[in-house]
């Protein structure tokens, strides 16, 4: 085996390692993105619930004021 063949084998070995690491990092990145998406979805649901609760309070307060206004008249 001459020097060029050894260098060629080392290069091929490094390419295989880099491909493996790239695939692994892609998998990790996808998992993290999925977690972030899930958290964002849960946050959106919480915000929607809070908005509905606020509107319920506003409508309830408006009905209360209307009822009080009708009783005064």
mmCIF file of the N, C-alpha and C atoms, coordinates in Angstrom:
data_MODEL
# 
_entry.id   MODEL 
# 
loop_
_atom_site.group_PDB 
_atom_site.id 
_atom_site.type_symbol 
_atom_site.label_atom_id 
_atom_site.label_alt_id 
_atom_site.label_comp_id 
_atom_site.label_asym_id 
_atom_site.label_entity_id 
_atom_site.label_seq_id 
_atom_site.pdbx_PDB_ins_code 
_atom_site.Cartn_x 
_atom_site.Cartn_y 
_atom_site.Cartn_z 
_atom_site.occupancy 
_atom_site.B_iso_or_equiv 
_atom_site.pdbx_formal_charge 
_atom_site.auth_seq_id 
_atom_site.auth_comp_id 
_atom_site.auth_asym_id 
_atom_site.auth_atom_id 
_atom_site.pdbx_PDB_model_num 
ATOM 1   N N  . UNK A 1 1  ? 0.838   -1.177 0.000  1.00 0.00 ? 1  UNK A N  1 
ATOM 2   C CA . UNK A 1 1  ? 0.000   0.000  0.000  1.00 0.00 ? 1  UNK A CA 1 
ATOM 3   C C  . UNK A 1 1  ? 0.885   1.244  0.000  1.00 0.00 ? 1  UNK A C  1 
ATOM 4   N N  . UNK A 1 2  ? 0.593   2.102  -0.928 1.00 0.00 ? 2  UNK A N  1 
ATOM 5   C CA . UNK A 1 2  ? 1.389   3.323  -0.942 1.00 0.00 ? 2  UNK A CA 1 
ATOM 6   C C  . UNK A 1 2  ? 0.649   4.430  -0.198 1.00 0.00 ? 2  UNK A C  1 
ATOM 7   N N  . UNK A 1 3  ? 1.295   5.549  -0.114 1.00 0.00 ? 3  UNK A N  1 
ATOM 8   C CA . UNK A 1 3  ? 0.785   6.672  0.681  1.00 0.00 ? 3  UNK A CA 1 
ATOM 9   C C  . UNK A 1 3  ? -0.551  7.185  0.147  1.00 0.00 ? 3  UNK A C  1 
ATOM 10  N N  . UNK A 1 4  ? -0.724  7.248  -1.179 1.00 0.00 ? 4  UNK A N  1 
ATOM 11  C CA . UNK A 1 4  ? -1.960  7.749  -1.778 1.00 0.00 ? 4  UNK A CA 1 
ATOM 12  C C  . UNK A 1 4  ? -3.153  6.848  -1.455 1.00 0.00 ? 4  UNK A C  1 
ATOM 13  N N  . UNK A 1 5  ? -2.947  5.536  -1.464 1.00 0.00 ? 5  UNK A N  1 
ATOM 14  C CA . UNK A 1 5  ? -4.034  4.611  -1.135 1.00 0.00 ? 5  UNK A CA 1 
ATOM 15  C C  . UNK A 1 5  ? -4.459  4.776  0.319  1.00 0.00 ? 5  UNK A C  1 
ATOM 16  N N  . UNK A 1 6  ? -3.503  4.952  1.214  1.00 0.00 ? 6  UNK A N  1 
ATOM 17  C CA . UNK A 1 6  ? -3.822  5.136  2.633  1.00 0.00 ? 6  UNK A CA 1 
ATOM 18  C C  . UNK A 1 6  ? -4.597  6.431  2.824  1.00 0.00 ? 6  UNK A C  1 
ATOM 19  N N  . UNK A 1 7  ? -4.150  7.494  2.160  1.00 0.00 ? 7  UNK A N  1 
ATOM 20  C CA . UNK A 1 7  ? -4.849  8.783  2.264  1.00 0.00 ? 7  UNK A CA 1 
ATOM 21  C C  . UNK A 1 7  ? -6.263  8.650  1.698  1.00 0.00 ? 7  UNK A C  1 
ATOM 22  N N  . UNK A 1 8  ? -6.416  7.936  0.563  1.00 0.00 ? 8  UNK A N  1 
ATOM 23  C CA . UNK A 1 8  ? -7.738  7.732  -0.034 1.00 0.00 ? 8  UNK A CA 1 
ATOM 24  C C  . UNK A 1 8  ? -8.664  6.973  0.907  1.00 0.00 ? 8  UNK A C  1 
ATOM 25  N N  . UNK A 1 9  ? -8.142  5.952  1.588  1.00 0.00 ? 9  UNK A N  1 
ATOM 26  C CA . UNK A 1 9  ? -8.946  5.189  2.547  1.00 0.00 ? 9  UNK A CA 1 
ATOM 27  C C  . UNK A 1 9  ? -9.365  6.063  3.718  1.00 0.00 ? 9  UNK A C  1 
ATOM 28  N N  . UNK A 1 10 ? -8.444  6.892  4.194  1.00 0.00 ? 10 UNK A N  1 
ATOM 29  C CA . UNK A 1 10 ? -8.767  7.788  5.314  1.00 0.00 ? 10 UNK A CA 1 
ATOM 30  C C  . UNK A 1 10 ? -9.843  8.792  4.912  1.00 0.00 ? 10 UNK A C  1 
ATOM 31  N N  . UNK A 1 11 ? -9.738  9.303  3.683  1.00 0.00 ? 11 UNK A N  1 
ATOM 32  C CA . UNK A 1 11 ? -10.732 10.264 3.197  1.00 0.00 ? 11 UNK A CA 1 
ATOM 33  C C  . UNK A 1 11 ? -12.104 9.605  3.117  1.00 0.00 ? 11 UNK A C  1 
ATOM 34  N N  . UNK A 1 12 ? -12.189 8.397  2.598  1.00 0.00 ? 12 UNK A N  1 
ATOM 35  C CA . UNK A 1 12 ? -13.463 7.678  2.505  1.00 0.00 ? 12 UNK A CA 1 
ATOM 36  C C  . UNK A 1 12 ? -14.039 7.421  3.894  1.00 0.00 ? 12 UNK A C  1 
ATOM 37  N N  . UNK A 1 13 ? -13.185 7.054  4.825  1.00 0.00 ? 13 UNK A N  1 
ATOM 38  C CA . UNK A 1 13 ? -13.631 6.816  6.198  1.00 0.00 ? 13 UNK A CA 1 
ATOM 39  C C  . UNK A 1 13 ? -14.188 8.098  6.819  1.00 0.00 ? 13 UNK A C  1 
ATOM 40  N N  . UNK A 1 14 ? -13.517 9.219  6.579  1.00 0.00 ? 14 UNK A N  1 
ATOM 41  C CA . UNK A 1 14 ? -13.983 10.497 7.122  1.00 0.00 ? 14 UNK A CA 1 
ATOM 42  C C  . UNK A 1 14 ? -15.310 10.913 6.481  1.00 0.00 ? 14 UNK A C  1 
ATOM 43  N N  . UNK A 1 15 ? -15.453 10.638 5.164  1.00 0.00 ? 15 UNK A N  1 
ATOM 44  C CA . UNK A 1 15 ? -16.714 10.947 4.488  1.00 0.00 ? 15 UNK A CA 1 
ATOM 45  C C  . UNK A 1 15 ? -17.870 10.166 5.114  1.00 0.00 ? 15 UNK A C  1 
ATOM 46  N N  . UNK A 1 16 ? -17.635 8.877  5.398  1.00 0.00 ? 16 UNK A N  1 
ATOM 47  C CA . UNK A 1 16 ? -18.663 8.041  6.019  1.00 0.00 ? 16 UNK A CA 1 
ATOM 48  C C  . UNK A 1 16 ? -19.039 8.587  7.394  1.00 0.00 ? 16 UNK A C  1 
ATOM 49  N N  . UNK A 1 17 ? -18.041 8.983  8.162  1.00 0.00 ? 17 UNK A N  1 
ATOM 50  C CA . UNK A 1 17 ? -18.311 9.542  9.492  1.00 0.00 ? 17 UNK A CA 1 
ATOM 51  C C  . UNK A 1 17 ? -19.102 10.839 9.390  1.00 0.00 ? 17 UNK A C  1 
ATOM 52  N N  . UNK A 1 18 ? -18.718 11.704 8.447  1.00 0.00 ? 18 UNK A N  1 
ATOM 53  C CA . UNK A 1 18 ? -19.431 12.971 8.272  1.00 0.00 ? 18 UNK A CA 1 
ATOM 54  C C  . UNK A 1 18 ? -20.876 12.739 7.843  1.00 0.00 ? 18 UNK A C  1 
ATOM 55  N N  . UNK A 1 19 ? -21.096 11.789 6.946  1.00 0.00 ? 19 UNK A N  1 
ATOM 56  C CA . UNK A 1 19 ? -22.468 11.467 6.530  1.00 0.00 ? 19 UNK A CA 1 
ATOM 57  C C  . UNK A 1 19 ? -23.294 10.972 7.709  1.00 0.00 ? 19 UNK A C  1 
ATOM 58  N N  . UNK A 1 20 ? -22.712 10.116 8.527  1.00 0.00 ? 20 UNK A N  1 
ATOM 59  C CA . UNK A 1 20 ? -23.406 9.590  9.694  1.00 0.00 ? 20 UNK A CA 1 
ATOM 60  C C  . UNK A 1 20 ? -23.753 10.727 10.666 1.00 0.00 ? 20 UNK A C  1 
ATOM 61  N N  . UNK A 1 21 ? -22.770 11.619 10.911 1.00 0.00 ? 21 UNK A N  1 
ATOM 62  C CA . UNK A 1 21 ? -23.014 12.732 11.830 1.00 0.00 ? 21 UNK A CA 1 
ATOM 63  C C  . UNK A 1 21 ? -24.081 13.673 11.277 1.00 0.00 ? 21 UNK A C  1 
ATOM 64  N N  . UNK A 1 22 ? -24.053 13.900 9.964  1.00 0.00 ? 22 UNK A N  1 
ATOM 65  C CA . UNK A 1 22 ? -25.041 14.772 9.333  1.00 0.00 ? 22 UNK A CA 1 
ATOM 66  C C  . UNK A 1 22 ? -26.450 14.210 9.496  1.00 0.00 ? 22 UNK A C  1 
ATOM 67  N N  . UNK A 1 23 ? -26.598 12.904 9.271  1.00 0.00 ? 23 UNK A N  1 
ATOM 68  C CA . UNK A 1 23 ? -27.910 12.269 9.443  1.00 0.00 ? 23 UNK A CA 1 
ATOM 69  C C  . UNK A 1 23 ? -28.369 12.354 10.891 1.00 0.00 ? 23 UNK A C  1 
ATOM 70  N N  . UNK A 1 24 ? -27.438 12.146 11.802 1.00 0.00 ? 24 UNK A N  1 
ATOM 71  C CA . UNK A 1 24 ? -27.787 12.196 13.218 1.00 0.00 ? 24 UNK A CA 1 
ATOM 72  C C  . UNK A 1 24 ? -28.222 13.601 13.624 1.00 0.00 ? 24 UNK A C  1 
ATOM 73  N N  . UNK A 1 25 ? -27.481 14.611 13.167 1.00 0.00 ? 25 UNK A N  1 
ATOM 74  C CA . UNK A 1 25 ? -27.845 15.990 13.487 1.00 0.00 ? 25 UNK A CA 1 
ATOM 75  C C  . UNK A 1 25 ? -29.189 16.363 12.885 1.00 0.00 ? 25 UNK A C  1 
ATOM 76  N N  . UNK A 1 26 ? -29.467 15.890 11.673 1.00 0.00 ? 26 UNK A N  1 
ATOM 77  C CA . UNK A 1 26 ? -30.771 16.152 11.062 1.00 0.00 ? 26 UNK A CA 1 
ATOM 78  C C  . UNK A 1 26 ? -31.890 15.564 11.908 1.00 0.00 ? 26 UNK A C  1 
ATOM 79  N N  . UNK A 1 27 ? -31.676 14.349 12.412 1.00 0.00 ? 27 UNK A N  1 
ATOM 80  C CA . UNK A 1 27 ? -32.685 13.715 13.261 1.00 0.00 ? 27 UNK A CA 1 
ATOM 81  C C  . UNK A 1 27 ? -32.909 14.493 14.544 1.00 0.00 ? 27 UNK A C  1 
ATOM 82  N N  . UNK A 1 28 ? -31.829 14.940 15.155 1.00 0.00 ? 28 UNK A N  1 
ATOM 83  C CA . UNK A 1 28 ? -31.936 15.709 16.400 1.00 0.00 ? 28 UNK A CA 1 
ATOM 84  C C  . UNK A 1 28 ? -32.649 17.029 16.135 1.00 0.00 ? 28 UNK A C  1 
ATOM 85  N N  . UNK A 1 29 ? -32.290 17.683 15.040 1.00 0.00 ? 29 UNK A N  1 
ATOM 86  C CA . UNK A 1 29 ? -32.912 18.959 14.689 1.00 0.00 ? 29 UNK A CA 1 
ATOM 87  C C  . UNK A 1 29 ? -34.405 18.787 14.452 1.00 0.00 ? 29 UNK A C  1 
ATOM 88  N N  . UNK A 1 30 ? -34.799 17.735 13.746 1.00 0.00 ? 30 UNK A N  1 
ATOM 89  C CA . UNK A 1 30 ? -36.215 17.492 13.492 1.00 0.00 ? 30 UNK A CA 1 
ATOM 90  C C  . UNK A 1 30 ? -36.976 17.252 14.793 1.00 0.00 ? 30 UNK A C  1 
ATOM 91  N N  . UNK A 1 31 ? -36.379 16.505 15.721 1.00 0.00 ? 31 UNK A N  1 
ATOM 92  C CA . UNK A 1 31 ? -37.037 16.247 16.998 1.00 0.00 ? 31 UNK A CA 1 
ATOM 93  C C  . UNK A 1 31 ? -37.233 17.547 17.763 1.00 0.00 ? 31 UNK A C  1 
ATOM 94  N N  . UNK A 1 32 ? -36.216 18.390 17.768 1.00 0.00 ? 32 UNK A N  1 
ATOM 95  C CA . UNK A 1 32 ? -36.328 19.664 18.485 1.00 0.00 ? 32 UNK A CA 1 
ATOM 96  C C  . UNK A 1 32 ? -37.376 20.559 17.838 1.00 0.00 ? 32 UNK A C  1 
ATOM 97  N N  . UNK A 1 33 ? -37.407 20.595 16.518 1.00 0.00 ? 33 UNK A N  1 
ATOM 98  C CA . UNK A 1 33 ? -38.411 21.399 15.828 1.00 0.00 ? 33 UNK A CA 1 
ATOM 99  C C  . UNK A 1 33 ? -39.814 20.894 16.132 1.00 0.00 ? 33 UNK A C  1 
ATOM 100 N N  . UNK A 1 34 ? -39.982 19.574 16.216 1.00 0.00 ? 34 UNK A N  1 
ATOM 101 C CA . UNK A 1 34 ? -41.283 19.002 16.564 1.00 0.00 ? 34 UNK A CA 1 
ATOM 102 C C  . UNK A 1 34 ? -41.697 19.435 17.967 1.00 0.00 ? 34 UNK A C  1 
ATOM 103 N N  . UNK A 1 35 ? -40.737 19.429 18.902 1.00 0.00 ? 35 UNK A N  1 
ATOM 104 C CA . UNK A 1 35 ? -41.036 19.872 20.268 1.00 0.00 ? 35 UNK A CA 1 
ATOM 105 C C  . UNK A 1 35 ? -41.451 21.339 20.281 1.00 0.00 ? 35 UNK A C  1 
ATOM 106 N N  . UNK A 1 36 ? -40.726 22.170 19.530 1.00 0.00 ? 36 UNK A N  1 
ATOM 107 C CA . UNK A 1 36 ? -41.058 23.596 19.482 1.00 0.00 ? 36 UNK A CA 1 
ATOM 108 C C  . UNK A 1 36 ? -42.438 23.795 18.880 1.00 0.00 ? 36 UNK A C  1 
ATOM 109 N N  . UNK A 1 37 ? -42.759 23.064 17.808 1.00 0.00 ? 37 UNK A N  1 
ATOM 110 C CA . UNK A 1 37 ? -44.083 23.158 17.204 1.00 0.00 ? 37 UNK A CA 1 
ATOM 111 C C  . UNK A 1 37 ? -45.169 22.776 18.200 1.00 0.00 ? 37 UNK A C  1 
ATOM 112 N N  . UNK A 1 38 ? -44.933 21.726 18.959 1.00 0.00 ? 38 UNK A N  1 
ATOM 113 C CA . UNK A 1 38 ? -45.909 21.279 19.947 1.00 0.00 ? 38 UNK A CA 1 
ATOM 114 C C  . UNK A 1 38 ? -46.106 22.359 21.011 1.00 0.00 ? 38 UNK A C  1 
ATOM 115 N N  . UNK A 1 39 ? -45.015 22.942 21.472 1.00 0.00 ? 39 UNK A N  1 
ATOM 116 C CA . UNK A 1 39 ? -45.118 23.995 22.488 1.00 0.00 ? 39 UNK A CA 1 
ATOM 117 C C  . UNK A 1 39 ? -45.863 25.212 21.943 1.00 0.00 ? 39 UNK A C  1 
ATOM 118 N N  . UNK A 1 40 ? -45.578 25.583 20.687 1.00 0.00 ? 40 UNK A N  1 
ATOM 119 C CA . UNK A 1 40 ? -46.267 26.717 20.088 1.00 0.00 ? 40 UNK A CA 1 
ATOM 120 C C  . UNK A 1 40 ? -47.758 26.431 19.941 1.00 0.00 ? 40 UNK A C  1 
ATOM 121 N N  . UNK A 1 41 ? -48.108 25.215 19.570 1.00 0.00 ? 41 UNK A N  1 
ATOM 122 C CA . UNK A 1 41 ? -49.517 24.853 19.458 1.00 0.00 ? 41 UNK A CA 1 
ATOM 123 C C  . UNK A 1 41 ? -50.214 24.960 20.808 1.00 0.00 ? 41 UNK A C  1 
ATOM 124 N N  . UNK A 1 42 ? -49.555 24.476 21.860 1.00 0.00 ? 42 UNK A N  1 
ATOM 125 C CA . UNK A 1 42 ? -50.146 24.566 23.200 1.00 0.00 ? 42 UNK A CA 1 
ATOM 126 C C  . UNK A 1 42 ? -50.288 26.022 23.624 1.00 0.00 ? 42 UNK A C  1 
ATOM 127 N N  . UNK A 1 43 ? -49.297 26.842 23.295 1.00 0.00 ? 43 UNK A N  1 
ATOM 128 C CA . UNK A 1 43 ? -49.368 28.259 23.637 1.00 0.00 ? 43 UNK A CA 1 
ATOM 129 C C  . UNK A 1 43 ? -50.516 28.932 22.896 1.00 0.00 ? 43 UNK A C  1 
ATOM 130 N N  . UNK A 1 44 ? -50.688 28.603 21.620 1.00 0.00 ? 44 UNK A N  1 
ATOM 131 C CA . UNK A 1 44 ? -51.803 29.153 20.850 1.00 0.00 ? 44 UNK A CA 1 
ATOM 132 C C  . UNK A 1 44 ? -53.140 28.772 21.471 1.00 0.00 ? 44 UNK A C  1 
ATOM 133 N N  . UNK A 1 45 ? -53.264 27.523 21.909 1.00 0.00 ? 45 UNK A N  1 
ATOM 134 C CA . UNK A 1 45 ? -54.502 27.081 22.544 1.00 0.00 ? 45 UNK A CA 1 
ATOM 135 C C  . UNK A 1 45 ? -54.758 27.868 23.828 1.00 0.00 ? 45 UNK A C  1 
ATOM 136 N N  . UNK A 1 46 ? -53.710 28.085 24.624 1.00 0.00 ? 46 UNK A N  1 
ATOM 137 C CA . UNK A 1 46 ? -53.864 28.849 25.868 1.00 0.00 ? 46 UNK A CA 1 
ATOM 138 C C  . UNK A 1 46 ? -54.290 30.274 25.575 1.00 0.00 ? 46 UNK A C  1 
ATOM 139 N N  . UNK A 1 47 ? -53.678 30.883 24.564 1.00 0.00 ? 47 UNK A N  1 
ATOM 140 C CA . UNK A 1 47 ? -54.043 32.256 24.210 1.00 0.00 ? 47 UNK A CA 1 
ATOM 141 C C  . UNK A 1 47 ? -55.494 32.318 23.761 1.00 0.00 ? 47 UNK A C  1 
ATOM 142 N N  . UNK A 1 48 ? -55.915 31.355 22.955 1.00 0.00 ? 48 UNK A N  1 
ATOM 143 C CA . UNK A 1 48 ? -57.313 31.320 22.506 1.00 0.00 ? 48 UNK A CA 1 
ATOM 144 C C  . UNK A 1 48 ? -58.272 31.190 23.688 1.00 0.00 ? 48 UNK A C  1 
ATOM 145 N N  . UNK A 1 49 ? -57.926 30.339 24.644 1.00 0.00 ? 49 UNK A N  1 
ATOM 146 C CA . UNK A 1 49 ? -58.772 30.181 25.829 1.00 0.00 ? 49 UNK A CA 1 
ATOM 147 C C  . UNK A 1 49 ? -58.835 31.476 26.635 1.00 0.00 ? 49 UNK A C  1 
ATOM 148 N N  . UNK A 1 50 ? -57.693 32.163 26.746 1.00 0.00 ? 50 UNK A N  1 
ATOM 149 C CA . UNK A 1 50 ? -57.674 33.418 27.497 1.00 0.00 ? 50 UNK A CA 1 
ATOM 150 C C  . UNK A 1 50 ? -58.523 34.477 26.801 1.00 0.00 ? 50 UNK A C  1 
ATOM 151 N N  . UNK A 1 51 ? -58.443 34.531 25.475 1.00 0.00 ? 51 UNK A N  1 
ATOM 152 C CA . UNK A 1 51 ? -59.249 35.497 24.719 1.00 0.00 ? 51 UNK A CA 1 
ATOM 153 C C  . UNK A 1 51 ? -60.739 35.207 24.904 1.00 0.00 ? 51 UNK A C  1 
ATOM 154 N N  . UNK A 1 52 ? -61.118 33.939 24.846 1.00 0.00 ? 52 UNK A N  1 
ATOM 155 C CA . UNK A 1 52 ? -62.526 33.570 25.049 1.00 0.00 ? 52 UNK A CA 1 
ATOM 156 C C  . UNK A 1 52 ? -62.970 33.938 26.463 1.00 0.00 ? 52 UNK A C  1 
ATOM 157 N N  . UNK A 1 53 ? -62.115 33.724 27.447 1.00 0.00 ? 53 UNK A N  1 
ATOM 158 C CA . UNK A 1 53 ? -62.465 34.062 28.823 1.00 0.00 ? 53 UNK A CA 1 
ATOM 159 C C  . UNK A 1 53 ? -62.657 35.572 28.979 1.00 0.00 ? 53 UNK A C  1 
ATOM 160 N N  . UNK A 1 54 ? -61.785 36.351 28.356 1.00 0.00 ? 54 UNK A N  1 
ATOM 161 C CA . UNK A 1 54 ? -61.902 37.816 28.442 1.00 0.00 ? 54 UNK A CA 1 
ATOM 162 C C  . UNK A 1 54 ? -63.195 38.277 27.781 1.00 0.00 ? 54 UNK A C  1 
ATOM 163 N N  . UNK A 1 55 ? -63.505 37.707 26.593 1.00 0.00 ? 55 UNK A N  1 
ATOM 164 C CA . UNK A 1 55 ? -64.743 38.093 25.937 1.00 0.00 ? 55 UNK A CA 1 
ATOM 165 C C  . UNK A 1 55 ? -65.962 37.689 26.771 1.00 0.00 ? 55 UNK A C  1 
ATOM 166 N N  . UNK A 1 56 ? -65.894 36.563 27.426 1.00 0.00 ? 56 UNK A N  1 
ATOM 167 C CA . UNK A 1 56 ? -66.994 36.141 28.290 1.00 0.00 ? 56 UNK A CA 1 
ATOM 168 C C  . UNK A 1 56 ? -67.191 37.143 29.421 1.00 0.00 ? 56 UNK A C  1 
ATOM 169 N N  . UNK A 1 57 ? -66.086 37.598 29.999 1.00 0.00 ? 57 UNK A N  1 
ATOM 170 C CA . UNK A 1 57 ? -66.185 38.602 31.067 1.00 0.00 ? 57 UNK A CA 1 
ATOM 171 C C  . UNK A 1 57 ? -66.757 39.918 30.538 1.00 0.00 ? 57 UNK A C  1 
ATOM 172 N N  . UNK A 1 58 ? -66.327 40.330 29.374 1.00 0.00 ? 58 UNK A N  1 
ATOM 173 C CA . UNK A 1 58 ? -66.824 41.586 28.791 1.00 0.00 ? 58 UNK A CA 1 
ATOM 174 C C  . UNK A 1 58 ? -68.318 41.489 28.516 1.00 0.00 ? 58 UNK A C  1 
ATOM 175 N N  . UNK A 1 59 ? -68.742 40.385 27.924 1.00 0.00 ? 59 UNK A N  1 
ATOM 176 C CA . UNK A 1 59 ? -70.171 40.215 27.629 1.00 0.00 ? 59 UNK A CA 1 
ATOM 177 C C  . UNK A 1 59 ? -70.974 40.130 28.927 1.00 0.00 ? 59 UNK A C  1 
ATOM 178 N N  . UNK A 1 60 ? -70.457 39.381 29.909 1.00 0.00 ? 60 UNK A N  1 
ATOM 179 C CA . UNK A 1 60 ? -71.152 39.293 31.198 1.00 0.00 ? 60 UNK A CA 1 
ATOM 180 C C  . UNK A 1 60 ? -71.266 40.649 31.874 1.00 0.00 ? 60 UNK A C  1 
ATOM 181 N N  . UNK A 1 61 ? -70.214 41.448 31.809 1.00 0.00 ? 61 UNK A N  1 
ATOM 182 C CA . UNK A 1 61 ? -70.246 42.785 32.409 1.00 0.00 ? 61 UNK A CA 1 
ATOM 183 C C  . UNK A 1 61 ? -71.234 43.680 31.670 1.00 0.00 ? 61 UNK A C  1 
ATOM 184 N N  . UNK A 1 62 ? -71.299 43.571 30.347 1.00 0.00 ? 62 UNK A N  1 
ATOM 185 C CA . UNK A 1 62 ? -72.243 44.357 29.558 1.00 0.00 ? 62 UNK A CA 1 
ATOM 186 C C  . UNK A 1 62 ? -73.676 43.972 29.901 1.00 0.00 ? 62 UNK A C  1 
ATOM 187 N N  . UNK A 1 63 ? -73.929 42.677 30.053 1.00 0.00 ? 63 UNK A N  1 
ATOM 188 C CA . UNK A 1 63 ? -75.274 42.223 30.429 1.00 0.00 ? 63 UNK A CA 1 
ATOM 189 C C  . UNK A 1 63 ? -75.623 42.738 31.826 1.00 0.00 ? 63 UNK A C  1 
ATOM 190 N N  . UNK A 1 64 ? -74.683 42.701 32.731 1.00 0.00 ? 64 UNK A N  1 
ATOM 191 C CA . UNK A 1 64 ? -74.911 43.195 34.088 1.00 0.00 ? 64 UNK A CA 1 
ATOM 192 C C  . UNK A 1 64 ? -75.250 44.676 34.070 1.00 0.00 ? 64 UNK A C  1 
ATOM 193 N N  . UNK A 1 65 ? -74.468 45.474 33.333 1.00 0.00 ? 65 UNK A N  1 
ATOM 194 C CA . UNK A 1 65 ? -74.744 46.911 33.253 1.00 0.00 ? 65 UNK A CA 1 
ATOM 195 C C  . UNK A 1 65 ? -76.093 47.184 32.594 1.00 0.00 ? 65 UNK A C  1 
ATOM 196 N N  . UNK A 1 66 ? -76.432 46.406 31.578 1.00 0.00 ? 66 UNK A N  1 
ATOM 197 C CA . UNK A 1 66 ? -77.731 46.579 30.918 1.00 0.00 ? 66 UNK A CA 1 
ATOM 198 C C  . UNK A 1 66 ? -78.851 46.250 31.879 1.00 0.00 ? 66 UNK A C  1 
ATOM 199 N N  . UNK A 1 67 ? -78.698 45.203 32.654 1.00 0.00 ? 67 UNK A N  1 
ATOM 200 C CA . UNK A 1 67 ? -79.728 44.814 33.623 1.00 0.00 ? 67 UNK A CA 1 
ATOM 201 C C  . UNK A 1 67 ? -79.886 45.901 34.681 1.00 0.00 ? 67 UNK A C  1 
ATOM 202 N N  . UNK A 1 68 ? -78.789 46.425 35.167 1.00 0.00 ? 68 UNK A N  1 
ATOM 203 C CA . UNK A 1 68 ? -78.847 47.497 36.166 1.00 0.00 ? 68 UNK A CA 1 
ATOM 204 C C  . UNK A 1 68 ? -79.484 48.741 35.562 1.00 0.00 ? 68 UNK A C  1 
ATOM 205 N N  . UNK A 1 69 ? -79.129 49.043 34.326 1.00 0.00 ? 69 UNK A N  1 
ATOM 206 C CA . UNK A 1 69 ? -79.707 50.216 33.653 1.00 0.00 ? 69 UNK A CA 1 
ATOM 207 C C  . UNK A 1 69 ? -81.204 50.078 33.465 1.00 0.00 ? 69 UNK A C  1 
ATOM 208 N N  . UNK A 1 70 ? -81.670 48.887 33.114 1.00 0.00 ? 70 UNK A N  1 
ATOM 209 C CA . UNK A 1 70 ? -83.103 48.664 32.920 1.00 0.00 ? 70 UNK A CA 1 
ATOM 210 C C  . UNK A 1 70 ? -83.831 48.783 34.252 1.00 0.00 ? 70 UNK A C  1 
ATOM 211 N N  . UNK A 1 71 ? -83.228 48.297 35.329 1.00 0.00 ? 71 UNK A N  1 
ATOM 212 C CA . UNK A 1 71 ? -83.882 48.370 36.637 1.00 0.00 ? 71 UNK A CA 1 
ATOM 213 C C  . UNK A 1 71 ? -83.980 49.812 37.120 1.00 0.00 ? 71 UNK A C  1 
ATOM 214 N N  . UNK A 1 72 ? -82.994 50.633 36.794 1.00 0.00 ? 72 UNK A N  1 
ATOM 215 C CA . UNK A 1 72 ? -83.027 52.031 37.228 1.00 0.00 ? 72 UNK A CA 1 
ATOM 216 C C  . UNK A 1 72 ? -84.125 52.792 36.501 1.00 0.00 ? 72 UNK A C  1 
ATOM 217 N N  . UNK A 1 73 ? -84.282 52.475 35.220 1.00 0.00 ? 73 UNK A N  1 
ATOM 218 C CA . UNK A 1 73 ? -85.314 53.160 34.421 1.00 0.00 ? 73 UNK A CA 1 
ATOM 219 C C  . UNK A 1 73 ? -86.658 52.645 34.866 1.00 0.00 ? 73 UNK A C  1 
# 
